[in-house]
Amino acid sequence: MTLFCDVAIIGAGTAGMAAYRAARAHTDQVLLIESAHFGTTCARVGCMPSKLLIAAADAAQAVREAPRFGVVGGAPRIDGPAVMQRVRAERDRFVGFVLETVHDWPEATRLMGRARFVSAGLLDVEGQRVQARAVVIATGSRPRIPPRWQERLGARLIVNDDVFDWVDLPRSVAVVGAGVIGLELALALHRLGVRVRLFARGSRVGPLTDPELQSLAQRLFAEELPLALNAADLEPTLDGDQVLIGGEHFDLLLCAAGRQPNIDDLGLDALPLPRDDRGHPLVDRHTTQWGSGPLFVAGDATDDRPLLHEAADTGRIAGDNAARFPHVHHRPRRSPLAIVFSDPQIAIAGASHAELTQAGAAFDTGRVSFADQGRSRVMLANRGGLHVYAERHSGRLLGAEMIGPAAEHLGHLLAWSVQRGDTVQQMLDSPFYHPVVEEGLRTALRQLDTALDLPSPPIENCLDCDTSAETGA
């Protein structure tokens, strides 16, 4: 028997759940299809459990740093089982909230099974046919593993999903991949007493694209974390019960070499859908529509900004447009914001340096170092730098890149300013308290304002005309 619905949603993660809510605002005939388990990557194996591990690592580091403040203590003793018990317990709590939400939805709108396309609107879910007016693909992504590594290393090869089921911390881990996931986990494990080496296939560490800041990031992380850059030809092998890589032995190899969309096993190859040169779907970012038919793609399946808030946004757009199809609406997108919870933290708000350069934008840069920034020195967190970019002819803020203290908070302020279209002068006219890390942003903005060399506002309208340097600003 064929099930009929207005909207079928494949995948019950962040994007799929958002699509479900948006579609249900228009029709009750919505079917949410899931092949493995209900719940989100964020709650199960991503944002939340990784931050739990990082929180434990930060606590251990605070004990190590205490003598620098004159607070005498001993070296931290890491109780691995206790660390991982809290990670698992809190992870399960977050997952439980998601499951409660899904299970509160009508059972008739949920279907377990692996879906494959028979045609654009017809799905086969393990023998059950589903006919839908429109379909949302929200199947997420999975870790990318180099060929033959799994068969060569067996259980000694892990991905980030596996870390959060540990009952104890291992003695040593090789981490391959210096992107967001690899950097966060390598640093956290290192601070929790695990012997770690981070292998980067290229010369970059983290997502920073500004050459000056990327160079600074490499230096700062290398001061604490054993790094192997430009390790492009890695061929790990199993030596007894240990992984041999880069001339060193490790208990485990954590592969964090990127992620790939879960769209390769959906039967989509037979459908006439537009793709780029790499075979990735050409999806309209403002409608989430793939091609001109009743197919919409949301979340990490799009391979575009794989972040929770972006997945939720695309899910809402996809569910809304799928329910309205063929009346597809063009929706605005938020200003880009990406944060890495390393130490020091990293943030990219608005357009990155690379994006501005590739677009041929005419922009100027304002810079600040946190080495002598007042509040940062007070907290012994005076490492890093911030670059802000503004359009040359208008002074409008275009973007920023940062490595340093409180980047998760400064990143939000900067992304909001980009989205509002604030000029550098408008930002300087906003209040800055003393002493706070945000004063470093003001320093960068003042430098940027000088570089732009735009007409000054009338003195009676200027709120930032006294540019005398405050202590530690």
C-alpha positions, -999 to 999 in steps of 0.1 A, spaced: 0 0 0 13 35 -9 14 62 17 4 97 4 15 130 19 21 166 10 56 167 23 81 139 30 112 148 50 142 124 49 162 128 81 152 138 116 181 159 127 182 196 133 173 205 97 147 178 94 130 187 126 129 224 116 115 214 82 88 193 99 76 222 121 76 246 91 57 222 69 31 214 96 22 251 98 6 246 63 -5 209 63 -10 179 86 0 156 58 37 155 67 59 124 70 92 124 88 114 95 77 145 84 97 168 55 90 188 52 122 176 72 153 157 103 160 179 131 174 205 156 162 242 155 154 246 185 177 231 167 208 245 132 201 280 136 187 286 173 180 282 207 197 271 196 231 292 166 240 323 182 226 317 213 247 313 190 278 347 176 270 362 210 265 347 223 297 365 195 316 397 204 298 393 241 307 389 232 343 421 212 343 439 240 326 426 265 352 443 245 379 476 245 359 473 283 354 464 291 390 501 296 402 505 324 376 479 344 396 497 336 429 472 309 438 493 279 448 480 244 441 491 211 428 489 196 393 454 185 383 446 148 387 425 137 358 399 111 366 392 98 331 361 77 340 346 106 359 352 130 330 336 106 305 307 97 328 297 134 330 301 138 292 279 108 285 253 116 312 248 152 301 249 141 264 221 117 271 202 144 288 204 167 258 195 139 235 165 131 257 151 165 252 152 160 215 136 126 216 108 140 239 100 166 212 99 141 184 79 115 203 53 142 211 46 145 174 18 123 160 30 88 154 13 87 120 37 115 109 68 94 117 83 65 97 114 45 105 134 31 75 159 39 48 144 60 20 155 58 -17 140 78 -46 121 59 -72 112 92 -89 112 129 -78 81 125 -56 81 87 -50 101 71 -23 107 35 -13 112 31 24 124 -5 28 94 -18 8 69 9 18 61 33 -10 56 70 -1 42 94 -26 47 131 -18 40 164 -35 74 176 -23 104 161 -6 130 176 18 164 159 20 178 165 54 201 135 57 231 153 73 267 143 68 292 118 80 330 118 87 352 114 56 377 86 59 405 81 35 404 48 14 417 17 31 422 33 65 393 14 80 403 -20 68 440 -13 77 434 0 112 401 -17 123 389 -7 157 419 15 163 405 40 138 378 62 153 358 94 144 344 121 166 312 101 171 331 74 189 348 97 214 316 105 234 309 68 242 343 63 259 341 51 295 377 63 301 403 85 284 429 67 263 466 71 269 474 85 234 456 96 203 468 108 169 443 133 154 443 137 117 427 169 104 433 204 118 398 218 111 373 228 137 366 192 150 402 181 150 415 212 167 388 213 194 392 176 203 430 175 201 434 204 224 408 192 249 423 157 250 458 171 254 447 192 284 431 162 299 464 144 300 461 123 268 493 123 247 482 139 214 497 149 181 476 168 156 484 161 120 474 187 94 474 177 57 481 213 47 497 243 64 465 257 80 453 252 115 416 260 120 394 280 96 411 314 96 418 327 61 435 360 69 472 351 63 484 371 93 459 356 117 464 321 103 502 324 109 495 336 144 471 307 150 498 282 139 523 297 163 499 299 193 486 264 190 521 250 183 533 265 216 510 241 235 499 213 212 523 190 193 516 198 156 527 182 123 518 205 94 519 196 57 515 159 65 498 152 32 511 117 26 501 100 58 499 62 56 491 49 91 496 13 98 488 -11 126 518 -22 146 506 -48 170 478 -32 189 490 4 182 487 28 153 520 38 138 518 72 121 545 99 116 571 77 133 550 76 166 528 50 182 493 58 195 465 39 210 440 53 186 438 74 154 410 100 154 401 109 118 388 144 115 396 149 79 363 166 70 327 155 64 307 145 34 269 148 27 248 117 31 232 119 -3 251 92 -21 228 63 -12 194 79 -19 190 68 -55 194 104 -68 218 96 -96 190 86 -119 172 120 -114 181 149 -137 194 173 -110 220 201 -114 254 195 -98 287 214 -97 320 200 -111 326 180 -79 292 164 -80 277 185 -52 240 196 -55 235 231 -69 209 242 -43 195 277 -42 206 291 -8 175 313 -5 149 287 -14 168 254 -7 153 241 -39 174 217 -60 166 223 -96 131 234 -106 111 205 -92 96 195 -58 130 186 -42 145 207 -14 178 202 5 185 214 40 213 212 67 246 195 63 233 176 33 239 208 13 277 209 22 272 246 28 280 261 62 276 229 83 265 247 115 235 241 137 219 275 133 224 273 95 208 238 95 178 251 114 174 280 91 176 259 59 152 234 75 126 261 81 130 275 45 129 240 30 98 229 50 80 261 43 87 260 5 80 222 2 46 227 18 39 257 -5 52 240 -37 50 250 -65 48 285 -49 84 288 -38 95 319 -17 129 335 -17 141 339 20 169 361 34 198 344 51 216 355 83 251 370 83 277 342 85 291 334 119 315 305 127 331 299 161 358 274 172 359 266 210 396 262 211 419 282 234 424 308 222 390 308 206 385 316 169 356 335 152 348 345 117 319 369 113 304 382 81 327 378 50 361 362 56 393 377 43 394 350 16 359 357 4 365 394 2 397 389 -17 382 364 -41 353 387 -48 376 416 -56 361 437 -29 377 471 -22 382 470 16 405 482 43 416 463 75 417 474 111 440 454 135 445 448 171 467 425 191 455 412 224 490 409 238 487 442 256 450 446 258 441 455 294 413 431 304 430 402 285 462 408 305 442 409 337 428 374 329 462 361 316 444 355 283 464 381 263 470 360 232 457 365 197 445 392 173 414 407 156 411 420 121 380 439 110 372 446 73 352 475 60 341 487 25 364 514 14 340 539 -1 312 536 25 329 524 57 303 496 61 316 467 81 319 436 58 334 410 81 360 401 107 384 373 117 397 367 152 417 345 174 418 354 210 398 357 243 360 359 242 358 353 205 325 335 209 310 368 222 328 393 200 319 372 170 282 377 178 286 415 181 304 416 148 280 394 129 251 415 142 268 447 130 275 431 95 238 420 92 225 454 102 249 471 77 266 492 104 294 515 94 327 517 114 316 552 127 283 538 139 301 510 158 325 535 173 295 556 184 282 526 204 291 522 241 323 504 252 326 497 289 360 497 308 378 474 313 365 447 289 379 427 261 356 445 237 378 476 240 402 457 218 375 458 191 373 495 196 411 498 190 408 479 157 378 500 146 397 532 153 426 520 133 402 510 105 385 544 106 419 560 101 427 537 72 393 544 55 400 582 57 363 591 52 348 625 60 345 630 97 311 636 113 304 671 127 320 674 161 286 680 178 274 646 164 306 627 172 305 603 202 340 590 197 360 622 190 382 619 221 406 593 208 431 596 237 442 561 247 427 546 278 449 524 299 449 489 284 423 497 257 
